[in-house]
């Protein structure tokens, strides 16, 4: 073998030219032998995401358990569909969501949010009730999706997350009217200022006149999230059914 730079004779297994010190590996990296294409330069700081990573995360692998698990999931999906459509179709003023069973589930997280965020001041403490009932389903969603790799459970939590926006909407819409019953038997009209979270929040921010518009926006956002969750869950069920069919 000859050194490609100084042409000095070298051992066939040499890594460095004994005459000029050329490192053969570095040289051939940029000057490949004739007939070979140069290797593309490495791009620093750019990490390519493995193909299918997002779809794998969202759609996952069909779970074990076979047909019984699929049947139970389909039953749960039907319940969420019927229940969700009923809640989404009800006007905000009817407070159907506030009178549902799920309101009693959301309420402890709402009150816990006030306690958790109270050290951050009156405004954040009042907002903490809403944050508490939104954060709980969101945390459950992330744990199921990222830790336990259960996208179907995560889709159910997304449905619950959206339902909480529906649950909040009547409370926001009541900011000026103050007629909804609050904990302790008061209403917004009879409770001290600040006891009705959204009366206080919207008054302090100068947005009290937008209470009904904000309530409608919250209801719409919640409905869209719930529909997205149902579509996501349906795709998972379809994938699981196909896996059973071909398994």
PyMOL commands that set and color helices and strands:
alter all, ss='L'
color gray80, all
select helices_A, chain A and resi 24-30+53-59+66-89+92-94+97-99+101-120+122-147+151-173+197-205+208-246
alter helices_A, ss='H'
color red, helices_A
deselect
rebuild
show_as cartoon
